Amino acid sequence: MSELAMIALVLGLFLLALAVGAFLCRVMYKRCDDILSGVVNGVPISLTSRWLFFIQDYVGVSSGVTMVGGVMAFGFVAMADAASDSNAQALAYVCAFIGAGYFFFNLLLGAIWMRHFTSVLREAKPT
């Protein structure tokens, strides 16, 4: 594969991974608002529903967002190892580093948010 094609492939996959991560974050933060406020589309929801949204939606999507970073990091390392050109290798390693940072940031942030959610939901009054 030519140098230009490899660089284009790395950049294209990087942009695709960023788009998927951004979409999942938007979905996740919308659900976060629903869980914390207890209101979905202007209608109050029960505490049981808030707990279910937290467990089923937030934890699942948060895990997906974190996995996007991990897969991105491992995938770009594999691409860098397969690349024959030093410029494409360097770009793939930079993308892998960004993916690893995204993974660890979301891992830490997810733990902090889960602690916050459980605290808020434990103190909430049943509706």
Buried (B, 14 or more C-beta within 10 A) or exposed (E): EEEEEBBEBBBEBBEEBBEBBEEBBEBBEEBBEBBBEBEBEEEEBEBEBBBEBBEEBBBEBBBBBBEBBBBBBBBBBEBBEEBEBEEBBBBBBBBBEBBBEBBBEBBEEBEEBBEEBEEBBEEBEEE
